[in-house]
Amino acid sequence: MAGNTTDLLIITTFNSDFEEIKKRKGIVISSRVHPGESGCSFMMKGIIDYLVGPSLGAKLLRDTFVFKIVPMLNADGVINGNTRCGLAGVDLNRVWIEPSQKLHPTIWHLKKLISEM
């Protein structure tokens, strides 16, 4: 709502044939829907570090899946010092059934992404 960006990271093995990549199952991981859950940023950093790391397990995951990761789903709330809500004053975890594109844009777009996958 405030115009802050919400990053989407895509992690997979990209040097494969495009048709092969399209056949892979997708995994969506998001964090920080509640701005005050700062520990989630450390958890997300660990997930990202592992997935892009050199281990055989990470390589197998990248070869098998397409990970779509939103490290901070409620950047507006984090930047403004909220602990639970977005800028509309609503707990974003409570709007997943019917999010508003205007009032809950990150939830609306992530739900759309998930449904398209």
PDB file as gemmi writes it, atoms N, CA and C in Angstrom:
CRYST1    1.000    1.000    1.000  90.00  90.00  90.00 P 1                      
ATOM      1  N   MET A   1       0.810  -1.200   0.000  1.00  0.00           N  
ATOM      2  CA  MET A   1       0.000   0.000   0.000  1.00  0.00           C  
ATOM      3  C   MET A   1       0.849   1.259   0.000  1.00  0.00           C  
ATOM      4  N   ALA A   2       2.043   1.169   0.616  1.00  0.00           N  
ATOM      5  CA  ALA A   2       2.926   2.332   0.698  1.00  0.00           C  
ATOM      6  C   ALA A   2       3.888   2.407  -0.480  1.00  0.00           C  
ATOM      7  N   GLY A   3       3.808   1.461  -1.372  1.00  0.00           N  
ATOM      8  CA  GLY A   3       4.695   1.463  -2.536  1.00  0.00           C  
ATOM      9  C   GLY A   3       6.024   0.756  -2.316  1.00  0.00           C  
ATOM     10  N   ASN A   4       6.188   0.110  -1.161  1.00  0.00           N  
ATOM     11  CA  ASN A   4       7.412  -0.659  -0.927  1.00  0.00           C  
ATOM     12  C   ASN A   4       7.375  -1.935  -1.758  1.00  0.00           C  
ATOM     13  N   THR A   5       8.524  -2.385  -2.176  1.00  0.00           N  
ATOM     14  CA  THR A   5       8.583  -3.591  -2.998  1.00  0.00           C  
ATOM     15  C   THR A   5       8.487  -4.840  -2.134  1.00  0.00           C  
ATOM     16  N   THR A   6       7.962  -5.872  -2.724  1.00  0.00           N  
ATOM     17  CA  THR A   6       7.932  -7.192  -2.113  1.00  0.00           C  
ATOM     18  C   THR A   6       8.679  -8.105  -3.057  1.00  0.00           C  
ATOM     19  N   ASP A   7       9.809  -8.614  -2.584  1.00  0.00           N  
ATOM     20  CA  ASP A   7      10.662  -9.434  -3.443  1.00  0.00           C  
ATOM     21  C   ASP A   7      10.120 -10.843  -3.606  1.00  0.00           C  
ATOM     22  N   LEU A   8      10.322 -11.395  -4.799  1.00  0.00           N  
ATOM     23  CA  LEU A   8      10.030 -12.790  -5.090  1.00  0.00           C  
ATOM     24  C   LEU A   8      11.305 -13.396  -5.637  1.00  0.00           C  
ATOM     25  N   LEU A   9      11.830 -14.384  -4.938  1.00  0.00           N  
ATOM     26  CA  LEU A   9      13.026 -15.084  -5.381  1.00  0.00           C  
ATOM     27  C   LEU A   9      12.612 -16.405  -6.012  1.00  0.00           C  
ATOM     28  N   ILE A  10      13.212 -16.746  -7.122  1.00  0.00           N  
ATOM     29  CA  ILE A  10      12.960 -18.041  -7.752  1.00  0.00           C  
ATOM     30  C   ILE A  10      14.270 -18.810  -7.720  1.00  0.00           C  
ATOM     31  N   ILE A  11      14.217 -19.975  -7.090  1.00  0.00           N  
ATOM     32  CA  ILE A  11      15.408 -20.806  -6.954  1.00  0.00           C  
ATOM     33  C   ILE A  11      15.111 -22.156  -7.588  1.00  0.00           C  
ATOM     34  N   THR A  12      15.911 -22.517  -8.565  1.00  0.00           N  
ATOM     35  CA  THR A  12      15.837 -23.806  -9.243  1.00  0.00           C  
ATOM     36  C   THR A  12      17.111 -23.955 -10.055  1.00  0.00           C  
ATOM     37  N   THR A  13      17.263 -25.058 -10.739  1.00  0.00           N  
ATOM     38  CA  THR A  13      18.370 -25.219 -11.680  1.00  0.00           C  
ATOM     39  C   THR A  13      17.893 -24.667 -13.010  1.00  0.00           C  
ATOM     40  N   PHE A  14      18.447 -23.523 -13.397  1.00  0.00           N  
ATOM     41  CA  PHE A  14      17.976 -22.841 -14.603  1.00  0.00           C  
ATOM     42  C   PHE A  14      18.655 -23.321 -15.877  1.00  0.00           C  
ATOM     43  N   ASN A  15      19.762 -24.030 -15.757  1.00  0.00           N  
ATOM     44  CA  ASN A  15      20.468 -24.433 -16.975  1.00  0.00           C  
ATOM     45  C   ASN A  15      19.898 -25.727 -17.548  1.00  0.00           C  
ATOM     46  N   SER A  16      18.630 -25.966 -17.292  1.00  0.00           N  
ATOM     47  CA  SER A  16      17.917 -27.106 -17.856  1.00  0.00           C  
ATOM     48  C   SER A  16      17.048 -26.624 -19.006  1.00  0.00           C  
ATOM     49  N   ASP A  17      16.526 -27.571 -19.760  1.00  0.00           N  
ATOM     50  CA  ASP A  17      15.591 -27.266 -20.826  1.00  0.00           C  
ATOM     51  C   ASP A  17      14.340 -26.602 -20.235  1.00  0.00           C  
ATOM     52  N   PHE A  18      13.827 -25.567 -20.889  1.00  0.00           N  
ATOM     53  CA  PHE A  18      12.674 -24.820 -20.382  1.00  0.00           C  
ATOM     54  C   PHE A  18      11.467 -25.731 -20.156  1.00  0.00           C  
ATOM     55  N   GLU A  19      11.229 -26.666 -21.059  1.00  0.00           N  
ATOM     56  CA  GLU A  19      10.088 -27.578 -20.909  1.00  0.00           C  
ATOM     57  C   GLU A  19      10.255 -28.464 -19.682  1.00  0.00           C  
ATOM     58  N   GLU A  20      11.487 -28.851 -19.387  1.00  0.00           N  
ATOM     59  CA  GLU A  20      11.748 -29.649 -18.189  1.00  0.00           C  
ATOM     60  C   GLU A  20      11.469 -28.836 -16.929  1.00  0.00           C  
ATOM     61  N   ILE A  21      11.886 -27.575 -16.932  1.00  0.00           N  
ATOM     62  CA  ILE A  21      11.640 -26.704 -15.780  1.00  0.00           C  
ATOM     63  C   ILE A  21      10.136 -26.532 -15.565  1.00  0.00           C  
ATOM     64  N   LYS A  22       9.365 -26.372 -16.628  1.00  0.00           N  
ATOM     65  CA  LYS A  22       7.917 -26.197 -16.511  1.00  0.00           C  
ATOM     66  C   LYS A  22       7.232 -27.415 -15.886  1.00  0.00           C  
ATOM     67  N   LYS A  23       7.819 -28.598 -16.028  1.00  0.00           N  
ATOM     68  CA  LYS A  23       7.226 -29.826 -15.487  1.00  0.00           C  
ATOM     69  C   LYS A  23       7.504 -30.007 -13.999  1.00  0.00           C  
ATOM     70  N   ARG A  24       8.454 -29.262 -13.457  1.00  0.00           N  
ATOM     71  CA  ARG A  24       8.798 -29.412 -12.045  1.00  0.00           C  
ATOM     72  C   ARG A  24       7.665 -28.901 -11.159  1.00  0.00           C  
ATOM     73  N   LYS A  25       7.502 -29.537 -10.015  1.00  0.00           N  
ATOM     74  CA  LYS A  25       6.543 -29.056  -9.039  1.00  0.00           C  
ATOM     75  C   LYS A  25       7.089 -27.800  -8.381  1.00  0.00           C  
ATOM     76  N   GLY A  26       6.176 -26.926  -7.997  1.00  0.00           N  
ATOM     77  CA  GLY A  26       6.568 -25.681  -7.351  1.00  0.00           C  
ATOM     78  C   GLY A  26       6.336 -25.732  -5.852  1.00  0.00           C  
ATOM     79  N   ILE A  27       7.200 -25.037  -5.138  1.00  0.00           N  
ATOM     80  CA  ILE A  27       7.075 -24.905  -3.688  1.00  0.00           C  
ATOM     81  C   ILE A  27       7.121 -23.416  -3.375  1.00  0.00           C  
ATOM     82  N   VAL A  28       6.107 -22.928  -2.665  1.00  0.00           N  
ATOM     83  CA  VAL A  28       6.045 -21.518  -2.281  1.00  0.00           C  
ATOM     84  C   VAL A  28       6.339 -21.416  -0.787  1.00  0.00           C  
ATOM     85  N   ILE A  29       7.258 -20.519  -0.447  1.00  0.00           N  
ATOM     86  CA  ILE A  29       7.594 -20.269   0.951  1.00  0.00           C  
ATOM     87  C   ILE A  29       7.542 -18.760   1.161  1.00  0.00           C  
ATOM     88  N   SER A  30       6.807 -18.330   2.185  1.00  0.00           N  
ATOM     89  CA  SER A  30       6.768 -16.902   2.495  1.00  0.00           C  
ATOM     90  C   SER A  30       7.041 -16.710   3.977  1.00  0.00           C  
ATOM     91  N   SER A  31       7.397 -15.491   4.324  1.00  0.00           N  
ATOM     92  CA  SER A  31       7.739 -15.172   5.704  1.00  0.00           C  
ATOM     93  C   SER A  31       7.331 -13.736   6.009  1.00  0.00           C  
ATOM     94  N   ARG A  32       7.270 -13.420   7.288  1.00  0.00           N  
ATOM     95  CA  ARG A  32       7.018 -12.072   7.804  1.00  0.00           C  
ATOM     96  C   ARG A  32       5.660 -11.514   7.415  1.00  0.00           C  
ATOM     97  N   VAL A  33       4.594 -12.340   7.436  1.00  0.00           N  
ATOM     98  CA  VAL A  33       3.257 -11.790   7.258  1.00  0.00           C  
ATOM     99  C   VAL A  33       2.898 -10.961   8.496  1.00  0.00           C  
ATOM    100  N   HIS A  34       3.437 -11.350   9.666  1.00  0.00           N  
ATOM    101  CA  HIS A  34       3.334 -10.537  10.875  1.00  0.00           C  
ATOM    102  C   HIS A  34       4.664  -9.811  11.044  1.00  0.00           C  
ATOM    103  N   PRO A  35       4.658  -8.497  10.951  1.00  0.00           N  
ATOM    104  CA  PRO A  35       5.904  -7.733  10.987  1.00  0.00           C  
ATOM    105  C   PRO A  35       6.756  -7.974  12.227  1.00  0.00           C  
ATOM    106  N   GLY A  36       6.134  -8.256  13.352  1.00  0.00           N  
ATOM    107  CA  GLY A  36       6.877  -8.412  14.602  1.00  0.00           C  
ATOM    108  C   GLY A  36       7.582  -9.742  14.750  1.00  0.00           C  
ATOM    109  N   GLU A  37       7.407 -10.647  13.806  1.00  0.00           N  
ATOM    110  CA  GLU A  37       8.045 -11.958  13.894  1.00  0.00           C  
ATOM    111  C   GLU A  37       9.424 -11.909  13.241  1.00  0.00           C  
ATOM    112  N   SER A  38      10.304 -11.122  13.840  1.00  0.00           N  
ATOM    113  CA  SER A  38      11.626 -10.895  13.235  1.00  0.00           C  
ATOM    114  C   SER A  38      12.463 -12.165  13.161  1.00  0.00           C  
ATOM    115  N   GLY A  39      12.222 -13.112  14.052  1.00  0.00           N  
ATOM    116  CA  GLY A  39      12.968 -14.375  13.994  1.00  0.00           C  
ATOM    117  C   GLY A  39      12.763 -15.114  12.682  1.00  0.00           C  
ATOM    118  N   CYS A  40      11.632 -14.861  12.037  1.00  0.00           N  
ATOM    119  CA  CYS A  40      11.349 -15.509  10.752  1.00  0.00           C  
ATOM    120  C   CYS A  40      12.348 -15.096   9.674  1.00  0.00           C  
ATOM    121  N   SER A  41      12.896 -13.902   9.776  1.00  0.00           N  
ATOM    122  CA  SER A  41      13.893 -13.473   8.794  1.00  0.00           C  
ATOM    123  C   SER A  41      15.148 -14.345   8.878  1.00  0.00           C  
ATOM    124  N   PHE A  42      15.508 -14.741  10.090  1.00  0.00           N  
ATOM    125  CA  PHE A  42      16.670 -15.622  10.252  1.00  0.00           C  
ATOM    126  C   PHE A  42      16.372 -17.014   9.706  1.00  0.00           C  
ATOM    127  N   MET A  43      15.157 -17.500   9.939  1.00  0.00           N  
ATOM    128  CA  MET A  43      14.745 -18.787   9.391  1.00  0.00           C  
ATOM    129  C   MET A  43      14.777 -18.749   7.862  1.00  0.00           C  
ATOM    130  N   MET A  44      14.242 -17.680   7.294  1.00  0.00           N  
ATOM    131  CA  MET A  44      14.204 -17.555   5.838  1.00  0.00           C  
ATOM    132  C   MET A  44      15.614 -17.461   5.258  1.00  0.00           C  
ATOM    133  N   LYS A  45      16.496 -16.728   5.930  1.00  0.00           N  
ATOM    134  CA  LYS A  45      17.890 -16.644   5.468  1.00  0.00           C  
ATOM    135  C   LYS A  45      18.517 -18.031   5.441  1.00  0.00           C  
ATOM    136  N   GLY A  46      18.237 -18.836   6.456  1.00  0.00           N  
ATOM    137  CA  GLY A  46      18.766 -20.196   6.493  1.00  0.00           C  
ATOM    138  C   GLY A  46      18.250 -21.044   5.343  1.00  0.00           C  
ATOM    139  N   ILE A  47      16.961 -20.917   5.044  1.00  0.00           N  
ATOM    140  CA  ILE A  47      16.382 -21.670   3.923  1.00  0.00           C  
ATOM    141  C   ILE A  47      17.035 -21.254   2.610  1.00  0.00           C  
ATOM    142  N   ILE A  48      17.142 -19.948   2.391  1.00  0.00           N  
ATOM    143  CA  ILE A  48      17.730 -19.452   1.135  1.00  0.00           C  
ATOM    144  C   ILE A  48      19.198 -19.867   1.036  1.00  0.00           C  
ATOM    145  N   ASP A  49      19.954 -19.682   2.117  1.00  0.00           N  
ATOM    146  CA  ASP A  49      21.373 -20.070   2.102  1.00  0.00           C  
ATOM    147  C   ASP A  49      21.527 -21.554   1.765  1.00  0.00           C  
ATOM    148  N   TYR A  50      20.668 -22.393   2.347  1.00  0.00           N  
ATOM    149  CA  TYR A  50      20.763 -23.824   2.059  1.00  0.00           C  
ATOM    150  C   TYR A  50      20.426 -24.115   0.596  1.00  0.00           C  
ATOM    151  N   LEU A  51      19.321 -23.557   0.102  1.00  0.00           N  
ATOM    152  CA  LEU A  51      18.877 -23.859  -1.257  1.00  0.00           C  
ATOM    153  C   LEU A  51      19.862 -23.407  -2.328  1.00  0.00           C  
ATOM    154  N   VAL A  52      20.587 -22.336  -2.087  1.00  0.00           N  
ATOM    155  CA  VAL A  52      21.566 -21.861  -3.086  1.00  0.00           C  
ATOM    156  C   VAL A  52      22.968 -22.389  -2.800  1.00  0.00           C  
ATOM    157  N   GLY A  53      23.102 -23.182  -1.761  1.00  0.00           N  
ATOM    158  CA  GLY A  53      24.407 -23.690  -1.354  1.00  0.00           C  
ATOM    159  C   GLY A  53      24.901 -24.850  -2.204  1.00  0.00           C  
ATOM    160  N   PRO A  54      26.122 -25.303  -1.903  1.00  0.00           N  
ATOM    161  CA  PRO A  54      26.783 -26.305  -2.734  1.00  0.00           C  
ATOM    162  C   PRO A  54      26.472 -27.764  -2.370  1.00  0.00           C  
ATOM    163  N   SER A  55      25.660 -28.009  -1.354  1.00  0.00           N  
ATOM    164  CA  SER A  55      25.461 -29.395  -0.916  1.00  0.00           C  
ATOM    165  C   SER A  55      24.717 -30.219  -1.974  1.00  0.00           C  
ATOM    166  N   LEU A  56      24.929 -31.527  -1.918  1.00  0.00           N  
ATOM    167  CA  LEU A  56      24.259 -32.431  -2.842  1.00  0.00           C  
ATOM    168  C   LEU A  56      22.745 -32.381  -2.635  1.00  0.00           C  
ATOM    169  N   GLY A  57      22.304 -32.274  -1.370  1.00  0.00           N  
ATOM    170  CA  GLY A  57      20.873 -32.177  -1.078  1.00  0.00           C  
ATOM    171  C   GLY A  57      20.244 -30.945  -1.700  1.00  0.00           C  
ATOM    172  N   ALA A  58      20.935 -29.807  -1.605  1.00  0.00           N  
ATOM    173  CA  ALA A  58      20.422 -28.569  -2.192  1.00  0.00           C  
ATOM    174  C   ALA A  58      20.365 -28.678  -3.712  1.00  0.00           C  
ATOM    175  N   LYS A  59      21.386 -29.295  -4.304  1.00  0.00           N  
ATOM    176  CA  LYS A  59      21.393 -29.468  -5.764  1.00  0.00           C  
ATOM    177  C   LYS A  59      20.233 -30.352  -6.205  1.00  0.00           C  
ATOM    178  N   LEU A  60      19.982 -31.416  -5.455  1.00  0.00           N  
ATOM    179  CA  LEU A  60      18.868 -32.302  -5.773  1.00  0.00           C  
ATOM    180  C   LEU A  60      17.537 -31.555  -5.679  1.00  0.00           C  
ATOM    181  N   LEU A  61      17.372 -30.727  -4.657  1.00  0.00           N  
ATOM    182  CA  LEU A  61      16.146 -29.927  -4.526  1.00  0.00           C  
ATOM    183  C   LEU A  61      15.989 -28.958  -5.692  1.00  0.00           C  
ATOM    184  N   ARG A  62      17.079 -28.289  -6.071  1.00  0.00           N  
ATOM    185  CA  ARG A  62      17.013 -27.338  -7.198  1.00  0.00           C  
ATOM    186  C   ARG A  62      16.716 -28.044  -8.516  1.00  0.00           C  
ATOM    187  N   ASP A  63      17.230 -29.266  -8.680  1.00  0.00           N  
ATOM    188  CA  ASP A  63      16.991 -30.034  -9.909  1.00  0.00           C  
ATOM    189  C   ASP A  63      15.568 -30.572  -9.986  1.00  0.00           C  
ATOM    190  N   THR A  64      14.912 -30.701  -8.841  1.00  0.00           N  
ATOM    191  CA  THR A  64      13.610 -31.350  -8.767  1.00  0.00           C  
ATOM    192  C   THR A  64      12.448 -30.368  -8.685  1.00  0.00           C  
ATOM    193  N   PHE A  65      12.663 -29.227  -8.041  1.00  0.00           N  
ATOM    194  CA  PHE A  65      11.576 -28.287  -7.759  1.00  0.00           C  
ATOM    195  C   PHE A  65      11.919 -26.871  -8.227  1.00  0.00           C  
ATOM    196  N   VAL A  66      10.873 -26.046  -8.328  1.00  0.00           N  
ATOM    197  CA  VAL A  66      11.023 -24.611  -8.517  1.00  0.00           C  
ATOM    198  C   VAL A  66      10.513 -23.963  -7.229  1.00  0.00           C  
ATOM    199  N   PHE A  67      11.411 -23.310  -6.507  1.00  0.00           N  
ATOM    200  CA  PHE A  67      11.053 -22.638  -5.264  1.00  0.00           C  
ATOM    201  C   PHE A  67      10.729 -21.181  -5.566  1.00  0.00           C  
ATOM    202  N   LYS A  68       9.581 -20.737  -5.115  1.00  0.00           N  
ATOM    203  CA  LYS A  68       9.210 -19.327  -5.222  1.00  0.00           C  
ATOM    204  C   LYS A  68       9.100 -18.819  -3.792  1.00  0.00           C  
ATOM    205  N   ILE A  69       9.983 -17.890  -3.459  1.00  0.00           N  
ATOM    206  CA  ILE A  69      10.149 -17.469  -2.074  1.00  0.00           C  
ATOM    207  C   ILE A  69       9.872 -15.975  -1.931  1.00  0.00           C  
ATOM    208  N   VAL A  70       9.026 -15.634  -0.968  1.00  0.00           N  
ATOM    209  CA  VAL A  70       8.763 -14.240  -0.602  1.00  0.00           C  
ATOM    210  C   VAL A  70       9.323 -14.062   0.806  1.00  0.00           C  
ATOM    211  N   PRO A  71      10.527 -13.478   0.919  1.00  0.00           N  
ATOM    212  CA  PRO A  71      11.173 -13.381   2.234  1.00  0.00           C  
ATOM    213  C   PRO A  71      10.445 -12.477   3.227  1.00  0.00           C  
ATOM    214  N   MET A  72       9.753 -11.448   2.730  1.00  0.00           N  
ATOM    215  CA  MET A  72       9.055 -10.524   3.628  1.00  0.00           C  
ATOM    216  C   MET A  72       7.732 -10.135   2.978  1.00  0.00           C  
ATOM    217  N   LEU A  73       6.660 -10.785   3.412  1.00  0.00           N  
ATOM    218  CA  LEU A  73       5.351 -10.586   2.791  1.00  0.00           C  
ATOM    219  C   LEU A  73       4.689  -9.277   3.204  1.00  0.00           C  
ATOM    220  N   ASN A  74       5.065  -8.743   4.351  1.00  0.00           N  
ATOM    221  CA  ASN A  74       4.433  -7.525   4.868  1.00  0.00           C  
ATOM    222  C   ASN A  74       5.495  -6.451   5.120  1.00  0.00           C  
ATOM    223  N   ALA A  75       6.188  -6.054   4.065  1.00  0.00           N  
ATOM    224  CA  ALA A  75       7.252  -5.045   4.204  1.00  0.00           C  
ATOM    225  C   ALA A  75       6.708  -3.722   4.728  1.00  0.00           C  
ATOM    226  N   ASP A  76       5.503  -3.334   4.305  1.00  0.00           N  
ATOM    227  CA  ASP A  76       4.913  -2.083   4.810  1.00  0.00           C  
ATOM    228  C   ASP A  76       4.798  -2.112   6.328  1.00  0.00           C  
ATOM    229  N   GLY A  77       4.313  -3.210   6.869  1.00  0.00           N  
ATOM    230  CA  GLY A  77       4.166  -3.334   8.311  1.00  0.00           C  
ATOM    231  C   GLY A  77       5.499  -3.306   9.030  1.00  0.00           C  
ATOM    232  N   VAL A  78       6.507  -3.975   8.453  1.00  0.00           N  
ATOM    233  CA  VAL A  78       7.846  -4.002   9.057  1.00  0.00           C  
ATOM    234  C   VAL A  78       8.440  -2.595   9.067  1.00  0.00           C  
ATOM    235  N   ILE A  79       8.386  -1.921   7.940  1.00  0.00           N  
ATOM    236  CA  ILE A  79       8.976  -0.584   7.812  1.00  0.00           C  
ATOM    237  C   ILE A  79       8.298   0.409   8.754  1.00  0.00           C  
ATOM    238  N   ASN A  80       7.001   0.254   8.955  1.00  0.00           N  
ATOM    239  CA  ASN A  80       6.255   1.179   9.812  1.00  0.00           C  
ATOM    240  C   ASN A  80       6.223   0.756  11.275  1.00  0.00           C  
ATOM    241  N   GLY A  81       6.890  -0.321  11.632  1.00  0.00           N  
ATOM    242  CA  GLY A  81       6.991  -0.730  13.026  1.00  0.00           C  
ATOM    243  C   GLY A  81       5.774  -1.437  13.593  1.00  0.00           C  
ATOM    244  N   ASN A  82       4.900  -1.921  12.732  1.00  0.00           N  
ATOM    245  CA  ASN A  82       3.748  -2.686  13.220  1.00  0.00           C  
ATOM    246  C   ASN A  82       4.230  -4.031  13.754  1.00  0.00           C  
ATOM    247  N   THR A  83       3.433  -4.624  14.609  1.00  0.00           N  
ATOM    248  CA  THR A  83       3.804  -5.947  15.099  1.00  0.00           C  
ATOM    249  C   THR A  83       2.959  -7.057  14.487  1.00  0.00           C  
ATOM    250  N   ARG A  84       1.736  -6.752  14.100  1.00  0.00           N  
ATOM    251  CA  ARG A  84       0.845  -7.804  13.618  1.00  0.00           C  
ATOM    252  C   ARG A  84       0.122  -7.454  12.319  1.00  0.00           C  
ATOM    253  N   CYS A  85      -0.109  -6.198  12.040  1.00  0.00           N  
ATOM    254  CA  CYS A  85      -0.981  -5.783  10.930  1.00  0.00           C  
ATOM    255  C   CYS A  85      -0.215  -5.130   9.785  1.00  0.00           C  
ATOM    256  N   GLY A  86      -0.904  -5.062   8.645  1.00  0.00           N  
ATOM    257  CA  GLY A  86      -0.425  -4.283   7.522  1.00  0.00           C  
ATOM    258  C   GLY A  86      -0.901  -2.844   7.670  1.00  0.00           C  
ATOM    259  N   LEU A  87      -0.722  -2.041   6.639  1.00  0.00           N  
ATOM    260  CA  LEU A  87      -1.100  -0.623   6.723  1.00  0.00           C  
ATOM    261  C   LEU A  87      -2.605  -0.403   6.771  1.00  0.00           C  
ATOM    262  N   ALA A  88      -3.386  -1.386   6.357  1.00  0.00           N  
ATOM    263  CA  ALA A  88      -4.844  -1.249   6.428  1.00  0.00           C  
ATOM    264  C   ALA A  88      -5.366  -1.542   7.836  1.00  0.00           C  
ATOM    265  N   GLY A  89      -4.453  -1.871   8.749  1.00  0.00           N  
ATOM    266  CA  GLY A  89      -4.853  -2.151  10.123  1.00  0.00           C  
ATOM    267  C   GLY A  89      -5.465  -3.528  10.311  1.00  0.00           C  
ATOM    268  N   VAL A  90      -5.171  -4.424   9.396  1.00  0.00           N  
ATOM    269  CA  VAL A  90      -5.751  -5.766   9.413  1.00  0.00           C  
ATOM    270  C   VAL A  90      -4.631  -6.797   9.498  1.00  0.00           C  
ATOM    271  N   ASP A  91      -4.853  -7.851  10.271  1.00  0.00           N  
ATOM    272  CA  ASP A  91      -3.939  -8.983  10.316  1.00  0.00           C  
ATOM    273  C   ASP A  91      -4.041  -9.696   8.964  1.00  0.00           C  
ATOM    274  N   LEU A  92      -2.982  -9.665   8.184  1.00  0.00           N  
ATOM    275  CA  LEU A  92      -3.028 -10.221   6.832  1.00  0.00           C  
ATOM    276  C   LEU A  92      -3.278 -11.723   6.799  1.00  0.00           C  
ATOM    277  N   ASN A  93      -3.007 -12.420   7.890  1.00  0.00           N  
ATOM    278  CA  ASN A  93      -3.318 -13.850   7.933  1.00  0.00           C  
ATOM    279  C   ASN A  93      -4.817 -14.102   7.961  1.00  0.00           C  
ATOM    280  N   ARG A  94      -5.604 -13.086   8.237  1.00  0.00           N  
ATOM    281  CA  ARG A  94      -7.058 -13.256   8.341  1.00  0.00           C  
ATOM    282  C   ARG A  94      -7.797 -12.919   7.045  1.00  0.00           C  
ATOM    283  N   VAL A  95      -7.068 -12.569   5.974  1.00  0.00           N  
ATOM    284  CA  VAL A  95      -7.731 -12.157   4.733  1.00  0.00           C  
ATOM    285  C   VAL A  95      -7.471 -13.105   3.566  1.00  0.00           C  
ATOM    286  N   TRP A  96      -6.869 -14.248   3.810  1.00  0.00           N  
ATOM    287  CA  TRP A  96      -6.521 -15.168   2.727  1.00  0.00           C  
ATOM    288  C   TRP A  96      -7.734 -15.647   1.937  1.00  0.00           C  
ATOM    289  N   ILE A  97      -8.875 -15.789   2.585  1.00  0.00           N  
ATOM    290  CA  ILE A  97     -10.049 -16.300   1.872  1.00  0.00           C  
ATOM    291  C   ILE A  97     -10.497 -15.320   0.800  1.00  0.00           C  
ATOM    292  N   GLU A  98     -10.495 -14.030   1.127  1.00  0.00           N  
ATOM    293  CA  GLU A  98     -10.957 -13.016   0.175  1.00  0.00           C  
ATOM    294  C   GLU A  98     -10.131 -11.738   0.288  1.00  0.00           C  
ATOM    295  N   PRO A  99      -8.854 -11.773  -0.138  1.00  0.00           N  
ATOM    296  CA  PRO A  99      -8.032 -10.567  -0.022  1.00  0.00           C  
ATOM    297  C   PRO A  99      -8.451  -9.497  -1.026  1.00  0.00           C  
ATOM    298  N   SER A 100      -8.246  -8.260  -0.638  1.00  0.00           N  
ATOM    299  CA  SER A 100      -8.510  -7.124  -1.521  1.00  0.00           C  
ATOM    300  C   SER A 100      -7.204  -6.740  -2.217  1.00  0.00           C  
ATOM    301  N   GLN A 101      -7.267  -6.571  -3.523  1.00  0.00           N  
ATOM    302  CA  GLN A 101      -6.066  -6.176  -4.261  1.00  0.00           C  
ATOM    303  C   GLN A 101      -5.561  -4.820  -3.790  1.00  0.00           C  
ATOM    304  N   LYS A 102      -6.460  -3.949  -3.365  1.00  0.00           N  
ATOM    305  CA  LYS A 102      -6.074  -2.605  -2.930  1.00  0.00           C  
ATOM    306  C   LYS A 102      -5.593  -2.579  -1.475  1.00  0.00           C  
ATOM    307  N   LEU A 103      -6.309  -3.265  -0.579  1.00  0.00           N  
ATOM    308  CA  LEU A 103      -6.000  -3.201   0.846  1.00  0.00           C  
ATOM    309  C   LEU A 103      -4.979  -4.245   1.313  1.00  0.00           C  
ATOM    310  N   HIS A 104      -4.884  -5.351   0.590  1.00  0.00           N  
ATOM    311  CA  HIS A 104      -3.979  -6.447   0.981  1.00  0.00           C  
ATOM    312  C   HIS A 104      -3.218  -6.934  -0.259  1.00  0.00           C  
ATOM    313  N   PRO A 105      -2.490  -6.054  -0.926  1.00  0.00           N  
ATOM    314  CA  PRO A 105      -1.916  -6.408  -2.230  1.00  0.00           C  
ATOM    315  C   PRO A 105      -0.943  -7.587  -2.203  1.00  0.00           C  
ATOM    316  N   THR A 106      -0.141  -7.716  -1.153  1.00  0.00           N  
ATOM    317  CA  THR A 106       0.822  -8.819  -1.157  1.00  0.00           C  
ATOM    318  C   THR A 106       0.119 -10.162  -1.018  1.00  0.00           C  
ATOM    319  N   ILE A 107      -0.904 -10.230  -0.190  1.00  0.00           N  
ATOM    320  CA  ILE A 107      -1.661 -11.476  -0.039  1.00  0.00           C  
ATOM    321  C   ILE A 107      -2.408 -11.777  -1.337  1.00  0.00           C  
ATOM    322  N   TRP A 108      -3.011 -10.757  -1.929  1.00  0.00           N  
ATOM    323  CA  TRP A 108      -3.759 -10.933  -3.173  1.00  0.00           C  
ATOM    324  C   TRP A 108      -2.853 -11.506  -4.271  1.00  0.00           C  
ATOM    325  N   HIS A 109      -1.661 -10.904  -4.428  1.00  0.00           N  
ATOM    326  CA  HIS A 109      -0.752 -11.360  -5.491  1.00  0.00           C  
ATOM    327  C   HIS A 109      -0.173 -12.735  -5.196  1.00  0.00           C  
ATOM    328  N   LEU A 110       0.167 -13.012  -3.937  1.00  0.00           N  
ATOM    329  CA  LEU A 110       0.716 -14.323  -3.618  1.00  0.00           C  
ATOM    330  C   LEU A 110      -0.341 -15.400  -3.790  1.00  0.00           C  
ATOM    331  N   LYS A 111      -1.574 -15.123  -3.404  1.00  0.00           N  
ATOM    332  CA  LYS A 111      -2.652 -16.090  -3.603  1.00  0.00           C  
ATOM    333  C   LYS A 111      -2.861 -16.345  -5.089  1.00  0.00           C  
ATOM    334  N   LYS A 112      -2.787 -15.303  -5.898  1.00  0.00           N  
ATOM    335  CA  LYS A 112      -2.921 -15.453  -7.355  1.00  0.00           C  
ATOM    336  C   LYS A 112      -1.779 -16.311  -7.907  1.00  0.00           C  
ATOM    337  N   LEU A 113      -0.557 -16.046  -7.460  1.00  0.00           N  
ATOM    338  CA  LEU A 113       0.605 -16.838  -7.889  1.00  0.00           C  
ATOM    339  C   LEU A 113       0.408 -18.317  -7.549  1.00  0.00           C  
ATOM    340  N   ILE A 114      -0.019 -18.567  -6.313  1.00  0.00           N  
ATOM    341  CA  ILE A 114      -0.218 -19.951  -5.871  1.00  0.00           C  
ATOM    342  C   ILE A 114      -1.297 -20.629  -6.722  1.00  0.00           C  
ATOM    343  N   SER A 115      -2.389 -19.936  -6.977  1.00  0.00           N  
ATOM    344  CA  SER A 115      -3.468 -20.553  -7.761  1.00  0.00           C  
ATOM    345  C   SER A 115      -3.040 -20.795  -9.210  1.00  0.00           C  
ATOM    346  N   GLU A 116      -2.158 -19.960  -9.742  1.00  0.00           N  
ATOM    347  CA  GLU A 116      -1.669 -20.156 -11.111  1.00  0.00           C  
ATOM    348  C   GLU A 116      -0.664 -21.305 -11.190  1.00  0.00           C  
ATOM    349  N   MET A 117      -0.024 -21.594 -10.082  1.00  0.00           N  
ATOM    350  CA  MET A 117       0.945 -22.695 -10.087  1.00  0.00           C  
ATOM    351  C   MET A 117       0.208 -24.032 -10.060  1.00  0.00           C  
TER     352      MET A 117                                                      
END                                                                             
